[in-house]
Amino acid sequence: MTVTFVIDEGTRYKIRNVSVVGNTKYTSDQLLAELKLTNDEYFNQAKMTKDVNALQDKYGGIGYVFADVKADPRFLEEAGQLDLVYNIKEGDRLPRRPDQHRHQGRVSAHANHHGATPPLFASGRYRRHPQDSRQ
């Protein structure tokens, strides 16, 4: 007995235009330069997710740690085309304590006695400082 499965993956969508809206702290060109998905490229969910994280990280780097970035793929009437819009709500900047210096700080986090990765780094949103040799 032979079983045959017919799989129809559907239409493959190409990105007509990538844009960002709601940004005031960075220019659109500065933000678009961070993105992996670009105009005239085929849509890729994994790349879109990485782009959302990259934009959040960029805002977090200047104190907007609660910046909200949502990707909005807009399917067009033209078959196989979409516009990709990243909606940004910058939110409030994390207030700096008076005793904090203006340079970028370091976070010290150590593995527990079982050697597990601290939750702060497990999310992938924060990275260890390159000079920190501890695991």
N, C-alpha and C positions, 0 to 999 in steps of 0.2 A: 504494500500500500504506500502511495506517495502523497504527501501533503504539500501543497503549494500555497505560500502566503504572498499576496500581492500587496505591496506597500506603496502608498502614494504619499510622499513627503510634502506635497503641496507646493505652493509658489515660494520661491526663494526671493526675499526682498532685498533690494538695493537701497542704500541711503542716498536720498537726493540732497538733503541739507541737514547739517548738525548746527544747533544753536544753543545758547544759554540765555536764560531770562532771570531777572531778579538780582543780578549781581551789581554791587556798587563798590566793593572793596578792591576788586580786580577788573580789568577790562575784559571784554569778551575774547579778544585775541589771546590774552594771557591764559585764560581758562581753556580755550580750545586747543592751545599748544600742549596741554597736559593729557589730552584724550587719545586713546588708541583707535577708536572708531572715527572715521572721517568721511567726508563726502565721497560719493561714488564707490563706496565699499559695501560688500554684502553685510547685512545685519548679523550680529553675533551676540547672543545673550550674555555669554561669559565676559566678553570685552566690555559690554555696556555696564555690567556690574562692577568691573574693575575701574571703569571711568567714574562711576558714582563714588567709589571709595577714594579715588585719587583726588577728586574735587573736595570731598569732605576733609581729607588729610591736608590739602592746601589751605583751606580755611582754618582748620585746627592749628596749623603752624603759626598763625597770627592771632591766636586766642579765641577764635570763633568755634569752640569745640562742639557746640550744639547746632552748627549749621546743618540744615536739612536739604538734601539734594535728592530730587526725584526725577527719574528718567521717564519721558513721555513719548513713546513711539507713536507717531500719527500716520496711520495708513491712508494713502492717497487714492483717489479714484483711478489713477493710472495703475494698471496691473503691475505688481511687483515693485512698487516704489513706496518709500516712507520718508517722513521728516522726523528727525530725532531731536527733541527739545529737552534740555536739562533745566528743570525748574529749581531755583535756589532761593531758600529762605535763610538769609545769613544769621538772623537772630542777634542776640546780644553777645558782646565780647566778654569773656570770662574776666572778672575784675582782678586786678593785680594787687597784691598786698603791698603796703608801703615798704616792707622790708625786703621785697624781691628786687633783684637787680634787673637791668634791662636786657641782659644777654640770655640766650637760650639755656634753660636749666637741664639737669639730668635727673632722671627718676631711677632710684635704686630699688630693684626688686630681685629677690633671690628665690631659688627653687626651694620647695619644702623638703623635709627629710626623705621623702620618697622620690625626689628628683623630678617632680612634675613641673611643667611650665607655668609660671605665674599667670593668673587669669588676664592680667593687663596685657600680656604679650600674646596670649593664646588667640585673641580675637584677630590678630594680624594687623590691627590698626596702628599699633605702637611697635616700635623697633628698639632693640637694644642699641646703646651707644657703641660705635665701632671700637672704642678703646676699652670697653668692658669685656674682659676675657672670661668672666664667670658665666656659667651656664646655669 
